[in-house]
Amino acid sequence: MQTMKITRGFVREDGLVFLRRKRGVEVWVTAEAFQAKQAASKAYREANKEKRAASGRAYRAANKEKIAASTKAYCETNKEKIAAKRKAYYQANKDKCSKATKAWYQANKSRQSELTKRWFAANQDRMTEWKKAYYEANKDKFFEKGARRRALQNGQTPSDANQTLIQSFYDQAVRLTKAWSAPHIDRKFRVSFAVDHIIPLSKGGLHEAFNLQVIPTKLNARKKDKLNYPMPLGYSNALQFSY
């Protein structure tokens, strides 16, 4: 049978209040004495804020590894408890959390960008697996999106369009992707390429050679359906076909 862990302030049946353990011995006091002790402790903390803060900083500075190990061990053994506590706090403070998160991002844009890059660089295999799993779970969405895009292309492809030249853009994207994603290239330097509509189809652009360019997939994802998107120097000239 498990014994209940007694914490400071616990009131016993006879009215005595648990104060602390001194050398393994439980110290119980009257309610009046407990209140007096609490008031004295509060007064001491208020009068010695700076001293206690300095002492805390000095201790943390001198025991960084010990504190880190202790925190890690606690988090490992209390994952579910911590997750539940965070979830409950978020549910009760959604607006507050949202504002705090937004303020932090605004004040730490460059840091967040660097942290995100580092995380992706260190977790590329994990991201690949996640993308595969997401695709498998959302095939209908991908097929629907592809069908909409093909319909848009078919409707905005001129009857006299040079299909061979159009296809050459897609062939070039494949060749560049193979060249820049070769096994001997470090993952963080690999680049995939896609065919982009300079004037997006959704904005009335035509599916024709003069409106196509081959650019990195990540850049294409950032451009989306924006008009007059500021392309990095060299992309539109170096990667766009001349014909």
C-alpha positions in Angstrom: 0.0 0.0 0.0 1.4 3.4 -1.1 1.7 6.0 1.6 0.5 9.5 0.8 3.3 12.1 0.2 2.8 14.8 2.8 3.4 18.4 1.6 3.9 21.6 3.5 0.5 22.9 4.7 -1.2 19.5 5.0 -3.7 19.6 7.9 -3.9 16.5 10.1 -7.0 15.2 11.8 -6.0 16.7 15.1 -5.7 20.2 13.5 -1.9 20.3 13.4 -0.2 21.5 10.1 2.8 19.9 8.5 5.7 22.4 8.3 8.7 20.4 7.1 11.0 17.5 7.7 14.0 18.2 9.8 16.7 15.5 9.7 14.1 12.9 8.7 11.7 13.9 11.4 8.3 15.5 10.6 7.6 18.8 12.2 3.9 19.6 12.9 2.8 22.9 14.3 -0.5 24.6 15.2 -2.4 26.5 12.5 -1.5 29.8 14.2 2.2 28.9 14.2 2.1 27.8 10.6 0.5 31.1 9.5 3.1 33.0 11.5 5.9 31.0 9.8 4.3 31.7 6.3 4.1 35.4 7.0 7.7 35.5 8.2 8.9 33.6 5.1 6.9 36.0 2.8 8.4 39.0 4.6 11.9 37.6 4.3 11.4 36.9 0.5 10.1 40.4 -0.1 13.0 42.0 1.9 15.7 39.9 0.1 14.5 39.8 -3.5 17.8 40.9 -5.0 19.9 38.8 -2.7 17.9 35.7 -3.4 17.9 36.4 -7.2 21.7 36.8 -7.1 22.1 33.6 -5.2 19.9 31.8 -7.6 21.8 33.1 -10.6 25.1 32.1 -9.0 23.9 28.6 -8.2 22.5 28.1 -11.8 25.8 29.4 -13.3 27.8 27.0 -11.1 25.6 24.0 -11.7 24.5 24.2 -15.3 25.3 20.6 -16.2 23.7 19.3 -13.0 20.5 21.3 -13.6 20.3 20.3 -17.3 20.7 16.6 -16.4 18.1 16.9 -13.7 15.6 18.7 -15.9 16.2 16.2 -18.7 15.7 13.2 -16.4 12.5 14.8 -15.0 11.1 15.5 -18.5 11.9 11.9 -19.7 10.1 10.3 -16.7 7.1 12.8 -16.8 6.4 13.2 -20.5 2.7 12.5 -20.3 2.3 14.7 -17.2 4.1 17.6 -18.8 2.2 17.3 -22.1 -1.2 17.1 -20.3 -0.2 20.2 -18.2 0.8 22.2 -21.2 -2.3 21.2 -23.1 -4.5 22.2 -20.2 -2.7 25.5 -19.8 -3.0 26.2 -23.6 -6.7 25.4 -23.6 -7.3 27.8 -20.7 -5.1 30.5 -22.1 -5.4 30.3 -25.9 -5.5 34.1 -26.5 -2.7 34.7 -24.1 -0.5 32.0 -25.7 -1.3 33.2 -29.2 -0.3 36.8 -28.4 2.9 35.7 -26.6 3.9 33.4 -29.5 3.2 36.1 -32.0 5.2 38.7 -30.0 8.1 36.3 -29.7 8.2 35.6 -33.4 8.1 39.3 -34.2 11.0 40.0 -31.8 13.1 36.9 -32.9 12.5 36.5 -36.6 16.2 36.0 -37.5 16.7 33.6 -34.6 13.6 31.6 -35.5 14.6 31.4 -39.1 18.0 30.1 -38.1 16.5 27.6 -35.6 14.1 26.3 -38.3 17.0 25.9 -40.8 19.1 24.0 -38.3 16.1 21.8 -37.4 15.4 20.9 -41.0 19.1 20.3 -41.8 19.3 17.9 -38.8 16.0 16.1 -39.5 15.9 15.6 -43.3 15.3 11.9 -43.0 12.5 12.5 -40.5 10.9 15.1 -42.8 11.1 12.7 -45.8 9.3 10.0 -43.8 6.7 12.6 -42.6 6.1 13.8 -46.2 5.7 10.2 -47.4 3.2 9.4 -44.6 1.3 12.7 -45.2 1.1 11.9 -48.9 -0.2 8.4 -48.3 -2.8 9.7 -45.9 -3.9 12.6 -48.2 -3.7 11.1 -51.7 -7.2 12.3 -52.6 -6.2 15.9 -51.9 -3.1 15.6 -54.0 -5.0 14.0 -56.9 -7.7 16.6 -56.7 -5.2 19.5 -56.7 -3.3 17.9 -59.6 -6.6 17.5 -61.6 -7.6 21.1 -61.0 -4.1 22.3 -62.2 -4.2 20.1 -65.3 -7.7 21.4 -66.1 -6.4 25.0 -65.7 -3.4 24.3 -67.9 -5.6 22.7 -70.6 -7.9 25.6 -70.6 -5.1 28.1 -70.8 -2.9 26.4 -73.4 -3.1 28.1 -76.8 -4.0 25.9 -79.6 -0.8 26.8 -81.5 1.4 26.3 -78.4 4.7 24.5 -79.1 4.2 21.4 -77.0 7.7 20.1 -77.6 9.2 23.4 -76.3 6.9 23.3 -73.3 7.9 19.7 -72.5 11.6 20.7 -72.7 11.1 22.9 -69.6 9.8 19.9 -67.6 12.7 17.7 -69.0 15.2 20.4 -67.9 13.7 20.5 -64.4 14.1 16.7 -64.1 17.7 16.9 -65.3 18.6 19.7 -62.9 17.0 17.9 -60.0 19.0 14.7 -60.8 22.2 16.7 -61.1 21.7 18.7 -57.9 20.3 15.7 -55.9 23.0 13.2 -56.7 24.0 10.8 -53.8 27.5 12.3 -53.5 26.0 15.7 -52.7 25.4 16.4 -49.0 21.7 16.5 -48.2 21.7 20.1 -47.0 23.1 21.2 -50.4 20.7 19.2 -52.6 18.2 21.2 -54.7 15.1 20.1 -56.6 13.7 22.1 -59.5 10.2 22.8 -60.8 8.6 24.5 -63.8 7.0 27.8 -62.8 4.5 30.0 -64.6 5.9 33.5 -64.6 2.4 34.9 -64.7 0.4 32.4 -62.5 -2.3 30.4 -64.2 -4.7 31.6 -61.5 -3.9 35.2 -62.5 -4.6 34.5 -66.2 -1.1 33.4 -67.3 -0.9 31.1 -70.3 0.6 27.6 -70.3 3.0 28.5 -73.0 6.8 28.5 -73.4 7.3 32.3 -73.0 5.5 32.1 -69.6 7.6 29.3 -68.2 10.9 29.2 -66.2 12.7 26.5 -64.3 13.5 27.5 -60.7 14.2 25.7 -57.4 11.1 24.0 -55.9 11.5 25.9 -52.6 11.6 29.2 -54.5 8.5 28.1 -56.5 6.7 27.3 -53.3 7.5 30.8 -51.9 6.4 32.5 -55.1 3.1 30.7 -55.2 0.7 32.8 -57.3 2.3 36.2 -56.7 2.7 38.6 -59.6 6.0 40.4 -60.2 7.7 38.2 -57.5 11.3 39.5 -56.9 13.4 36.6 -58.1 16.9 36.2 -56.7 19.6 37.6 -59.1 20.5 35.1 -61.8 17.5 32.7 -61.6 15.3 34.2 -64.3 18.2 34.7 -66.7 20.3 31.6 -66.0 17.5 29.1 -65.7 14.9 30.4 -68.1 15.1 28.9 -71.6 16.0 31.0 -74.6 14.0 30.3 -77.7 
